[in-house]
Amino acid sequence: MCLASVGAFTFLMVLLVGLVGPGSGMGDEPVPAGTAVVQVRTGDTLWGLAERFAPASDPRLVVDRIAQMNGLNGVTAEVGRPLVVPMERP
């Protein structure tokens, strides 16, 4: 009986953290859902683009999303290349 109670309590706590914890969809998405297409300029870095277009988000997560959306293997992109980047809504 005690083990079942502990299991039920643990399940409810995990459920509660999922509903109200970080990244729960309550207005604090880890990476913005909106996107923009930008052309890489000399001196641009993925980190800099992340900070420019999603300043309220964790730049590490945004850089990962940029790389994923554009099929990049590293953290650099060629000058002149168009990139899809996550962007916060104005």
VEXZA-62956 format. One record per atom (N, C-alpha, C, O): residue number from 1; residue in one letter; atom name; x, y, z. Coordinates in nm, 2 decimals. Layout:
   pos   code   site       px       py       pz
   NUM      A     CA        X        Y        Z
...
***
This chain:
   pos   code   site       px       py       pz
     1      M      N     0.08    -0.12     0.00
     1      M     CA     0.00     0.00     0.00
     1      M      C     0.09     0.13     0.00
     1      M      O     0.06     0.22    -0.07
     2      C      N     0.19     0.12     0.08
     2      C     CA     0.28     0.24     0.09
     2      C      C     0.35     0.26    -0.05
     2      C      O     0.37     0.38    -0.09
     3      L      N     0.39     0.16    -0.11
     3      L     CA     0.46     0.17    -0.24
     3      L      C     0.37     0.23    -0.34
     3      L      O     0.41     0.31    -0.43
     4      A      N     0.24     0.19    -0.34
     4      A     CA     0.15     0.24    -0.44
     4      A      C     0.12     0.39    -0.41
     4      A      O     0.11     0.47    -0.51
     5      S      N     0.12     0.43    -0.29
     5      S     CA     0.11     0.57    -0.26
     5      S      C     0.23     0.66    -0.30
     5      S      O     0.21     0.76    -0.36
     6      V      N     0.35     0.60    -0.28
     6      V     CA     0.47     0.67    -0.33
     6      V      C     0.46     0.68    -0.48
     6      V      O     0.50     0.79    -0.54
     7      G      N     0.43     0.58    -0.55
     7      G     CA     0.42     0.58    -0.70
     7      G      C     0.32     0.68    -0.74
     7      G      O     0.34     0.75    -0.84
     8      A      N     0.20     0.69    -0.68
     8      A     CA     0.10     0.78    -0.72
     8      A      C     0.14     0.92    -0.70
     8      A      O     0.12     1.01    -0.78
     9      F      N     0.21     0.95    -0.58
     9      F     CA     0.26     1.08    -0.55
     9      F      C     0.37     1.12    -0.65
     9      F      O     0.36     1.24    -0.70
    10      T      N     0.46     1.03    -0.69
    10      T     CA     0.56     1.06    -0.79
    10      T      C     0.50     1.10    -0.92
    10      T      O     0.54     1.19    -0.99
    11      F      N     0.40     1.02    -0.96
    11      F     CA     0.34     1.04    -1.09
    11      F      C     0.27     1.18    -1.09
    11      F      O     0.29     1.25    -1.19
    12      L      N     0.20     1.22    -0.99
    12      L     CA     0.14     1.35    -0.98
    12      L      C     0.24     1.46    -0.98
    12      L      O     0.21     1.56    -1.04
    13      M      N     0.35     1.44    -0.91
    13      M     CA     0.45     1.55    -0.91
    13      M      C     0.51     1.57    -1.05
    13      M      O     0.53     1.68    -1.10
    14      V      N     0.54     1.46    -1.12
    14      V     CA     0.59     1.47    -1.26
    14      V      C     0.49     1.54    -1.35
    14      V      O     0.53     1.62    -1.43
    15      L      N     0.37     1.50    -1.33
    15      L     CA     0.26     1.56    -1.41
    15      L      C     0.25     1.71    -1.38
    15      L      O     0.24     1.79    -1.48
    16      L      N     0.26     1.75    -1.26
    16      L     CA     0.25     1.89    -1.22
    16      L      C     0.37     1.97    -1.28
    16      L      O     0.35     2.08    -1.33
    17      V      N     0.49     1.91    -1.27
    17      V     CA     0.61     1.98    -1.32
    17      V      C     0.59     2.00    -1.47
    17      V      O     0.63     2.10    -1.53
    18      G      N     0.54     1.90    -1.54
    18      G     CA     0.52     1.91    -1.68
    18      G      C     0.41     2.01    -1.72
    18      G      O     0.43     2.08    -1.83
    19      L      N     0.32     2.04    -1.63
    19      L     CA     0.21     2.14    -1.66
    19      L      C     0.26     2.28    -1.63
    19      L      O     0.22     2.37    -1.71
    20      V      N     0.33     2.30    -1.53
    20      V     CA     0.37     2.44    -1.49
    20      V      C     0.52     2.46    -1.49
    20      V      O     0.56     2.57    -1.45
    21      G      N     0.60     2.37    -1.52
    21      G     CA     0.74     2.38    -1.51
    21      G      C     0.80     2.46    -1.63
    21      G      O     0.72     2.50    -1.72
    22      P      N     0.93     2.47    -1.64
    22      P     CA     1.00     2.54    -1.75
    22      P      C     0.96     2.48    -1.88
    22      P      O     0.95     2.36    -1.90
    23      G      N     0.93     2.57    -1.98
    23      G     CA     0.90     2.52    -2.11
    23      G      C     0.76     2.46    -2.12
    23      G      O     0.74     2.37    -2.21
    24      S      N     0.67     2.49    -2.03
    24      S     CA     0.54     2.43    -2.03
    24      S      C     0.44     2.48    -2.12
    24      S      O     0.33     2.44    -2.12
    25      G      N     0.48     2.58    -2.21
    25      G     CA     0.39     2.64    -2.30
    25      G      C     0.31     2.75    -2.24
    25      G      O     0.22     2.80    -2.30
    26      M      N     0.35     2.80    -2.12
    26      M     CA     0.28     2.90    -2.06
    26      M      C     0.34     3.04    -2.09
    26      M      O     0.36     3.13    -2.01
    27      G      N     0.38     3.06    -2.22
    27      G     CA     0.43     3.18    -2.27
    27      G      C     0.58     3.19    -2.26
    27      G      O     0.64     3.29    -2.30
    28      D      N     0.65     3.08    -2.22
    28      D     CA     0.79     3.09    -2.21
    28      D      C     0.85     2.97    -2.29
    28      D      O     0.93     2.89    -2.24
    29      E      N     0.82     2.97    -2.42
    29      E     CA     0.87     2.86    -2.50
    29      E      C     1.02     2.87    -2.51
    29      E      O     1.08     2.98    -2.51
    30      P      N     1.10     2.76    -2.51
    30      P     CA     1.24     2.76    -2.51
    30      P      C     1.30     2.83    -2.64
    30      P      O     1.40     2.90    -2.63
    31      V      N     1.23     2.81    -2.75
    31      V     CA     1.27     2.87    -2.88
    31      V      C     1.14     2.92    -2.94
    31      V      O     1.04     2.85    -2.95
    32      P      N     1.14     3.04    -2.99
    32      P     CA     1.02     3.10    -3.05
    32      P      C     0.97     3.01    -3.17
    32      P      O     1.05     2.95    -3.24
    33      A      N     0.84     3.01    -3.19
    33      A     CA     0.78     2.93    -3.30
    33      A      C     0.78     3.01    -3.43
    33      A      O     0.79     2.94    -3.54
    34      G      N     0.79     3.14    -3.43
    34      G     CA     0.79     3.22    -3.55
    34      G      C     0.93     3.21    -3.62
    34      G      O     1.03     3.17    -3.55
    35      T      N     0.93     3.23    -3.75
    35      T     CA     1.06     3.22    -3.82
    35      T      C     1.07     3.34    -3.91
    35      T      O     0.98     3.41    -3.94
    36      A      N     1.20     3.37    -3.95
    36      A     CA     1.23     3.47    -4.05
    36      A      C     1.34     3.41    -4.14
    36      A      O     1.41     3.32    -4.10
    37      V      N     1.35     3.46    -4.26
    37      V     CA     1.46     3.42    -4.35
    37      V      C     1.56     3.53    -4.35
    37      V      O     1.52     3.65    -4.39
    38      V      N     1.68     3.51    -4.32
    38      V     CA     1.79     3.61    -4.32
    38      V      C     1.90     3.57    -4.41
    38      V      O     1.93     3.45    -4.43
    39      Q      N     1.97     3.67    -4.46
    39      Q     CA     2.09     3.63    -4.54
    39      Q      C     2.21     3.66    -4.46
    39      Q      O     2.23     3.77    -4.40
    40      V      N     2.30     3.56    -4.45
    40      V     CA     2.42     3.57    -4.37
    40      V      C     2.51     3.68    -4.42
    40      V      O     2.54     3.68    -4.54
    41      R      N     2.55     3.77    -4.34
    41      R     CA     2.64     3.88    -4.37
    41      R      C     2.78     3.86    -4.32
    41      R      O     2.79     3.78    -4.22
    42      T      N     2.88     3.92    -4.37
    42      T     CA     3.01     3.91    -4.31
    42      T      C     3.01     3.95    -4.17
    42      T      O     2.95     4.05    -4.13
    43      G      N     3.07     3.86    -4.08
    43      G     CA     3.07     3.88    -3.94
    43      G      C     2.96     3.82    -3.86
    43      G      O     2.96     3.81    -3.74
    44      D      N     2.86     3.77    -3.93
    44      D     CA     2.75     3.71    -3.86
    44      D      C     2.79     3.57    -3.81
    44      D      O     2.87     3.50    -3.87
    45      T      N     2.74     3.54    -3.69
    45      T     CA     2.75     3.41    -3.63
    45      T      C     2.61     3.36    -3.60
    45      T      O     2.52     3.44    -3.59
    46      L      N     2.60     3.23    -3.58
    46      L     CA     2.47     3.17    -3.55
    46      L      C     2.43     3.23    -3.41
    46      L      O     2.32     3.25    -3.38
    47      W      N     2.53     3.24    -3.32
    47      W     CA     2.51     3.29    -3.19
    47      W      C     2.45     3.44    -3.20
    47      W      O     2.36     3.47    -3.13
    48      G      N     2.52     3.52    -3.28
    48      G     CA     2.47     3.66    -3.30
    48      G      C     2.33     3.66    -3.36
    48      G      O     2.25     3.75    -3.31
    49      L      N     2.30     3.58    -3.45
    49      L     CA     2.17     3.57    -3.51
    49      L      C     2.07     3.53    -3.40
    49      L      O     1.96     3.59    -3.40
    50      A      N     2.10     3.43    -3.32
    50      A     CA     2.01     3.39    -3.22
    50      A      C     1.98     3.50    -3.12
    50      A      O     1.87     3.52    -3.08
    51      E      N     2.08     3.58    -3.08
    51      E     CA     2.06     3.69    -2.99
    51      E      C     1.98     3.80    -3.05
    51      E      O     1.91     3.87    -2.98
    52      R      N     2.00     3.83    -3.18
    52      R     CA     1.93     3.93    -3.25
    52      R      C     1.78     3.90    -3.27
    52      R      O     1.70     3.99    -3.25
    53      F      N     1.75     3.78    -3.32
    53      F     CA     1.61     3.75    -3.35
    53      F      C     1.53     3.68    -3.24
    53      F      O     1.41     3.68    -3.25
    54      A      N     1.60     3.63    -3.14
    54      A     CA     1.53     3.57    -3.02
    54      A      C     1.60     3.61    -2.89
    54      A      O     1.65     3.52    -2.82
    55      P      N     1.60     3.74    -2.86
    55      P     CA     1.68     3.78    -2.75
    55      P      C     1.63     3.73    -2.61
    55      P      O     1.71     3.73    -2.52
    56      A      N     1.51     3.69    -2.60
    56      A     CA     1.46     3.64    -2.47
    56      A      C     1.48     3.49    -2.45
    56      A      O     1.44     3.44    -2.35
    57      S      N     1.53     3.43    -2.56
    57      S     CA     1.55     3.28    -2.55
    57      S      C     1.70     3.25    -2.52
    57      S      O     1.79     3.33    -2.54
    58      D      N     1.72     3.12    -2.48
    58      D     CA     1.85     3.07    -2.45
    58      D      C     1.92     3.06    -2.59
    58      D      O     1.88     2.98    -2.67
    59      P      N     2.03     3.14    -2.61
    59      P     CA     2.09     3.14    -2.74
    59      P      C     2.14     3.00    -2.78
    59      P      O     2.15     2.97    -2.90
    60      R      N     2.18     2.91    -2.68
    60      R     CA     2.23     2.78    -2.72
    60      R      C     2.12     2.70    -2.79
    60      R      O     2.14     2.63    -2.88
    61      L      N     2.00     2.71    -2.73
    61      L     CA     1.88     2.64    -2.79
    61      L      C     1.85     2.69    -2.93
    61      L      O     1.81     2.62    -3.02
    62      V      N     1.86     2.82    -2.94
    62      V     CA     1.83     2.89    -3.07
    62      V      C     1.93     2.85    -3.18
    62      V      O     1.89     2.82    -3.29
    63      V      N     2.06     2.85    -3.14
    63      V     CA     2.16     2.81    -3.23
    63      V      C     2.14     2.66    -3.28
    63      V      O     2.15     2.63    -3.40
    64      D      N     2.10     2.58    -3.18
    64      D     CA     2.07     2.44    -3.22
    64      D      C     1.96     2.43    -3.32
    64      D      O     1.96     2.35    -3.41
    65      R      N     1.85     2.51    -3.29
    65      R     CA     1.74     2.51    -3.38
    65      R      C     1.77     2.56    -3.52
    65      R      O     1.72     2.51    -3.62
    66      I      N     1.85     2.67    -3.53
    66      I     CA     1.90     2.72    -3.66
    66      I      C     1.97     2.61    -3.73
    66      I      O     1.94     2.59    -3.85
    67      A      N     2.07     2.55    -3.67
    67      A     CA     2.14     2.44    -3.73
    67      A      C     2.05     2.33    -3.78
    67      A      O     2.07     2.28    -3.90
    68      Q      N     1.95     2.29    -3.70
    68      Q     CA     1.86     2.18    -3.74
    68      Q      C     1.77     2.23    -3.86
    68      Q      O     1.76     2.15    -3.95
    69      M      N     1.72     2.35    -3.85
    69      M     CA     1.63     2.39    -3.96
    69      M      C     1.70     2.41    -4.09
    69      M      O     1.63     2.40    -4.20
    70      N      N     1.83     2.43    -4.09
    70      N     CA     1.90     2.46    -4.21
    70      N      C     2.00     2.35    -4.25
    70      N      O     2.07     2.37    -4.35
    71      G      N     2.00     2.24    -4.18
    71      G     CA     2.08     2.13    -4.22
    71      G      C     2.23     2.16    -4.20
    71      G      O     2.31     2.11    -4.28
    72      L      N     2.26     2.24    -4.10
    72      L     CA     2.40     2.28    -4.08
    72      L      C     2.47     2.18    -3.98
    72      L      O     2.41     2.13    -3.89
    73      N      N     2.59     2.14    -4.01
    73      N     CA     2.67     2.05    -3.92
    73      N      C     2.75     2.12    -3.82
    73      N      O     2.78     2.06    -3.71
    74      G      N     2.78     2.25    -3.84
    74      G     CA     2.86     2.32    -3.74
    74      G      C     2.78     2.44    -3.70
    74      G      O     2.66     2.45    -3.71
    75      V      N     2.86     2.54    -3.65
    75      V     CA     2.79     2.66    -3.60
    75      V      C     2.83     2.78    -3.69
    75      V      O     2.82     2.90    -3.64
    76      T      N     2.87     2.75    -3.81
    76      T     CA     2.90     2.86    -3.90
    76      T      C     2.82     2.84    -4.03
    76      T      O     2.77     2.73    -4.06
    77      A      N     2.80     2.95    -4.10
    77      A     CA     2.73     2.95    -4.23
    77      A      C     2.80     3.04    -4.33
    77      A      O     2.86     3.14    -4.29
    78      E      N     2.79     3.01    -4.45
    78      E     CA     2.86     3.09    -4.55
    78      E      C     2.80     3.22    -4.57
    78      E      O     2.67     3.23    -4.57
    79      V      N     2.88     3.32    -4.59
    79      V     CA     2.83     3.46    -4.62
    79      V      C     2.74     3.45    -4.75
    79      V      O     2.78     3.39    -4.85
    80      G      N     2.63     3.51    -4.74
    80      G     CA     2.53     3.52    -4.86
    80      G      C     2.43     3.41    -4.85
    80      G      O     2.33     3.42    -4.92
    81      R      N     2.45     3.31    -4.77
    81      R     CA     2.35     3.20    -4.76
    81      R      C     2.23     3.24    -4.69
    81      R      O     2.24     3.31    -4.58
    82      P      N     2.11     3.21    -4.74
    82      P     CA     1.99     3.24    -4.66
    82      P      C     1.97     3.14    -4.56
    82      P      O     1.99     3.02    -4.58
    83      L      N     1.93     3.18    -4.44
    83      L     CA     1.90     3.09    -4.33
    83      L      C     1.76     3.12    -4.27
    83      L      O     1.72     3.23    -4.26
    84      V      N     1.69     3.01    -4.23
    84      V     CA     1.57     3.02    -4.16
    84      V      C     1.61     3.03    -4.01
    84      V      O     1.68     2.94    -3.96
    85      V      N     1.56     3.13    -3.94
    85      V     CA     1.59     3.15    -3.80
    85      V      C     1.47     3.17    -3.72
    85      V      O     1.37     3.22    -3.76
    86      P      N     1.46     3.11    -3.59
    86      P     CA     1.35     3.14    -3.51
    86      P      C     1.35     3.29    -3.47
    86      P      O     1.45     3.35    -3.46
    87      M      N     1.23     3.34    -3.46
    87      M     CA     1.21     3.48    -3.44
    87      M      C     1.10     3.51    -3.34
    87      M      O     0.99     3.45    -3.36
    88      E      N     1.12     3.59    -3.25
    88      E     CA     1.02     3.63    -3.15
    88      E      C     0.92     3.73    -3.22
    88      E      O     0.96     3.81    -3.30
    89      R      N     0.80     3.72    -3.19
    89      R     CA     0.70     3.81    -3.25
    89      R      C     0.71     3.94    -3.19
    89      R      O     0.74     3.96    -3.07
    90      P      N     0.70     4.05    -3.27
    90      P     CA     0.71     4.18    -3.22
    90      P      C     0.60     4.22    -3.12
    90      P      O     0.60     4.33    -3.07
***
